């Protein structure tokens, strides 16, 4: 297992064992587990990532594809499709996600 996959596995296990709470760099931050399918392998992956809740719509969250400040997108970014499962401990059931892309106006729209 690579170092990144091992780090993810530890955070995923801690998330699930502690009702969505983890320590380390994610401590105190809102966290979700993104379930996505590899575009080449067809394998299911789970990626822990922080999110931003929508100001007025409690069922909407924003997840940003960042790689710890690196100039490249994280590996999971290319796997995102119209159907993306999001696992949160605060909600009774996983929800579906939708990929948004920036428009010139600075607002976002579904891809």
GILIN-V421555 format. One record per backbone hydrogen bond with DSSP energy under -1.0 kcal/mol. NH is the residue of the N-H (numbers start at 0). CO is the residue of the C=O. E is the energy in kcal/mol with one decimal. If there is no record, write none. Layout:
<<NH/CO/E> <NH/CO/E>>
//
This chain:
<<5/1/-2.5> <6/2/-2.3> <7/3/-2.5> <8/4/-2.7> <9/5/-2.1> <10/6/-2.0> <11/7/-2.8> <12/8/-2.4> <13/9/-2.2> <14/10/-2.5> <15/11/-2.4> <16/12/-2.0> <17/13/-1.6> <19/14/-3.3> <20/17/-1.3> <25/22/-1.2> <26/23/-1.5> <28/25/-2.3> <31/48/-2.6> <32/86/-2.2> <33/46/-2.9> <34/84/-3.1> <35/44/-2.2> <37/42/-3.1> <41/37/-1.8> <44/35/-3.6> <46/33/-2.4> <48/31/-2.4> <50/29/-1.5> <51/61/-2.7> <53/59/-2.5> <59/56/-2.0> <61/51/-3.0> <65/63/-1.6> <69/66/-1.5> <76/73/-1.5> <78/75/-1.1> <79/76/-1.3> <84/34/-1.4> <85/94/-2.5> <86/32/-2.7> <94/85/-1.8> <96/83/-2.5> <100/108/-2.6> <102/106/-2.5> <105/102/-2.0> <108/100/-1.9> <110/98/-2.7>>
//
